[in-house]
C-alpha cells in the first residue's frame, strides 16, 4: 500500500475536491506513454498536452503499485497508455467511435474521466516491448479477453497482466485487454483537473 504521506506529494484537487495523484509517485519505474499526447492513437491527433501526466485517484494508484510490485517479480514493468482523461476528450472520441464498451458515452462520463481507470501493458525490466494480442486501442474481437487467436506468447502475457491487475482488485474490461477499472468507479464523480503542475 502506498503511504498517505507519499501520495500527498503530488495531489491535484478537482472542482469537487476529489484528489488525483501522479502515478509515477506510486510506481517509480512506471513507463509513461500517454498516447493521446501524440498522434499515435485512433484519433490520429494530439488531444493531450505533450507533458501530460498519468493521474489517478489515490486508490487507483495504490492498486497499480500493488500490481506493479507483483509483475516486477515476474520480470515485467508496467507501461501506461492512458489514465485520467478530460471529459472534452471523451466527446472527441465518442464522435469517432460511438460504441459503448469501447468508448464510454461522455454524457455519463468514462471511468477515465474519474481517474478510476488505467490503460496499460507490460514491458520487460529493461523497458523492451512485450507481445500482446493486439496494439492499444484495437477495436476488434482480437482485443477481447476471451480471444483465443494470436500467438501463445501474447495470450500468456495478457494473462500475466490480468492476474496481477485482478489480484490488486482491479476489474477487467472484457472487450479491451489493456483497460482496467477500480471497483465502484461508476459511482465516483467526473473530474476536471489540469494535466500538469502549476507553478
Number of C-alpha atoms within 10 A of each C-alpha: 11 17 9 10 8 12 20 15 11 17 18 22 15 15 11 10 9 19 20 28 26 23 25 17 17 23 20 9 15 20 19 18 16 23 22 22 19 16 12 13 17 15 15 11 13 14 18 17 14 14 11 21 23 26 30 28 23 23 17 28 29 21 22 27 24 20 24 25 16 20 22 14 10 12 12 23 24 25 21 20 22 24 28 28 31 22 20 12 14 19 18 14 19 17 13 11 16 15 13 9 12 19 19 20 18 19 10 11 20 22 25 26 26 25 32 30 29 26 20 22 24 25 20 16 16 9 15 11 12 14 19 22 23 18 13 20 18 18 18 11 14 18 21 18 19 12 14 12 11 13 11 13 13 16 18 14 19 21 15 16 22 21 16 19 25 16 14 19 18 23 18 18 16 16 19 22 28 28 26 24 22 24 15 10 18 15 9 14 16 24 24 19 17 17 20 15 11 6 3
